Amino acid sequence: MGIATVKVMKPVFKPKDERNAKFVLYPYRIYHIKLFYKRLKMSDRVMDYFAYVDCYRFGVERGDGIIDIQEWKVPEDAIMPSNITKEEAKQKAVESAFNWGNLMVISWWTPKVEVVKEVEAYKVFWIFKEDEEVYVMDSLTGDKFKFKDLM
């Protein structure tokens, strides 16, 4: 297996003994989308939407911005493959932004949607041993699960 250079979401949480931990990189596509609404007898409205598309399970989460990204050199076998194409991820992000925006703004017109930025990045999941038990930790939330319970 070779080494790949990838973008990862900067970990917030790490295991106590990071040097002996391994990791798996989970695929996401992150989008900054602008929605432009025309409104009757009111000023037009522009809204920002940040979509985090889970490229393994094909879900979308709304974010407050684009998280800090770092570039890592990693073994290729630590990277989980994406189950969707770049176009499918973009379509899902735009659909999510459109639905959210229409809940927030009343307009007779369909909004103009513009993808401002798109980033392919991976979320780090740490795998480590603690008290003779193997755990998996989400690097962004700090949530920790026993590996055996995930099977």
N, C-alpha and C positions, 0 to 999 in steps of 0.2 A: 504494500500500500504506500501511496505517496503522501506528500504534504500539500495542503491547499491553503491559500490565503482567503479568508472570509471576513465578513463584517458580523460582529456580534453586538447584542444589546449589552451595554456595560453592566457587569454584575454589581448588584447592590449588596447582596449577601454571599458569603463564602464560608465553607467549612472551617472549623478551627485549625485543622491541619491540611491546609490547601495543597501543600507539596505532595501529599500522598493520595490526594483525591484525583479521580478521573472525571470526565464530563462527556455529555452528549449534547450536540447542538440541534435544536428544534427549529424547523423552518417557518419564517414569517415574511410577509411583504408588508411594508408600512407605507401609507399614503397620506399626503397632505392634500386635501381637496377643498376648493372654494366653490361655494354655491352663491349664485347671483339671482336675486328675486326682484321682479318688477311688482309694484303694488299700486292699487287704485288710490288716488288722492293722498298718498303717503310717500315718503321718500323710499327709494329702492333700498334693499337690504343685502349685505354681503356677509356670509358666514363662513368660518373655517371649520373643517371637520378633519379629524385624524383617525384613520382606520388602520387597525392592526389585523391583518388577515392571517389566520392560522392555516398554513399551507399543507398541513398534515390531515387535520380534521375538517377543514373548510368552513370555519366559523369566523366571525368578525367581532372585534371588541373596539369600542370607541375610546380614544385616548385624549389627553390634554395637549399633546404635542408630540414631537418626535424625540424619543429617548436618546440619550447619548450613545453613540456608536463607536466601537473600537475595531481595529483590524487585528486579527489573530492569525498565526500560522498554526494549523492543526492537522493531525492525521486524518486522511480522507474517511477512514472508517468510523470517525466520531461524528460525522455529519449525517443526520437523518434526511432521507430524500423527500422532496415535495411530492404530494399526490395530485397537485393541480398545476395547470399552466400559468404563466405570467398573465395571459389574457383573462383567464377565469378569475384569478385573484383580483385583477383590476376591475372587472365587471362586478364582482361581489362587493368591493369597496365602494364603488360608485352607487350601487343599489342601496347599500347601507346608509351612505351619506344622504341620498335622495329621500329615503324614508324618514330619517331623523330630521332633516331640514323641513319636510312637509308637516311634521308635528310641531315645529317651532315657529313657522311663518305661515300666515294666511295670504295666499296669492291666487289670482285667477290663471296665472301663467306657469308653465313648467319652468323650473329654474335652469339657468345655464350652469353647467357643471364643468369645472376645470381642474384637472389633476396638476397640482403645482410641483409636487415632489414625490418620488417613488424610490424606496430603498428595500433591497433584499437584505435581511439580517436574521441572525439566529439567536434564540433564547438559550442561555446556558442552563443545563440541569447538571448539578454536581452529583457524583456517585462517590460515597466515602464510607469508611468503617468507623463506628463509634460504639464503645462498650460491646465489642464482639458482634455487633449487628450492622448490616449494610443498609445505608439510607440513600434516598434521592432527595435533593434539595432544589427548589425553584430559586434561581439566583436573583429574581426580581422581587419576590414576596417573602422569601425566607422560609416558606412552608417546607416541612420535612416529613417524608413518608418512609416507612420501612419498605425496603425493596420487595420482600416476600409478600407484602400485602398488595402490591401492584400486579402481581401475577394472576 
